[in-house]
């Protein structure tokens, strides 16, 4: 059995290296992905394709140097929490930001079955305007 924290670490590592297909392979086919209210990509998305279309592709198109860097990853069974920092520069305004986040994962059968984001959306919104 794969440790849930290892699955989450692999997901972050693959995203950081630009291996989007590898990162998507860590997601369950029926993953529920929740972006926080007030975040530019707020909503609940189902399945890896919806996550790519509504979150990853938009971030790639709209931001320069967007980073998601976890400081701490802790797990308890199939639940994993990550505390870290977002940063990047919004292309349309040229404004940079840095904001704290917490990501909450559920791992089922060795793949991420649920993700929920908590972040300071006001800091991100300031970069958008």
N, C-alpha and C positions, 0 to 999 in steps of 0.2 A: 504494500500500500504506500502511495506517495504521500509525503508530509505536506499538508496544506500550505505551510509557510514556504516550502521549496517551490511549489507551483506559483505562488504570488511573486517570489523573488525572480523566477524564470520569466514571468510576464514582464516585470519591470526591466529586467536585463535585456530582453529581446526588443522592447520598445526603445530603450535608450540606444541600442546599437542600430536602430532603423530596420530591424527584422520584423516588419508588420505581419507577414504570414506566420512567422514563428510565434508571435504574440497572440495572434488569433487562434492558433492551435491550442493555446492554454484555456480558451473559452469553451464552455459547453455549447452545443448547437442551439440550446434553448436558453442561453444566458439572459438574465434580466439585468440591464445596465441602467442605473439611475444617476442622472446628472442633476445637481442641486438647483432648486428654484433660484432664479436670479443670476445663474451662470449663463453665458451666452448660448450654450447648447443644452439648456435645461430640458428635461423630459425623461421618460422611461422608454427604453428601447429593448426590443426582444430579438435575440439572435446576433451573431457576429457581423453579418452584413449590415444590419441596422446601426450597429455601433460604428462601423467604418464610415458609412454614409453620413450619419448625423453628428458624429463626434470627431473621429480621427482625421477624416478627409478635410473637414472644415478647419480643424486646427492647423493642419499642414498648409492649407491654402491661405489662411488669414493671419498667420503668425510667423515671425522670424525667430528662430532659436528657442521655440517653446520647449521647456524641459519640465519633467516630472521626476523629482529626485526624492526618494524616500530616505529618511533619517533612521527610522526605527520600524521594524516589522515584527509583530508579535502575534502568536497564534494560540488558540485554545480549541483543540479538536479540529473541526471543519471551518471554524471562524477565524479570520485573520484581519488584523487592523494594521494600517500603515500610516505613519505620521511623516509628513515631508513638506517640500516646497515646490510650488509652481513658479516658473519665470518665463519671460519671453517679451517680445516687442510686437505690438499690434501693427500690422503693415499699413493700414489705412490712416493711422494717426501718428505713427512713429514713436508712440509712447511705450515705455517698458514698465513692467510690474514684477513684483515678487509677492506671493501670497502663500500662507500656510494652508495645508489641507490635511484631512483625515480620509482615508479610503477604507471602506468596510467590505470585506469579501466573504463569500461563502464558497467553499470548495466541495464539490460532490463528485465522487468517482475519479479523482485526480484532475478535475478541470474546474475552472471558475464558473459557478452557476449563478452567482449574484454579485453585483458590485453596487456600492452606494458611495457617493461623493459628498463630503461636507467641506466647505471652503469659505473664505472671506470674499464673497462676491462683490462687495463694494470696491475693494482694491482692484479687482479685474475690470469692473465697470468703468473705473476712472481711466484706465488705459484705452478703453473703447471710445471715449468722448474727447 
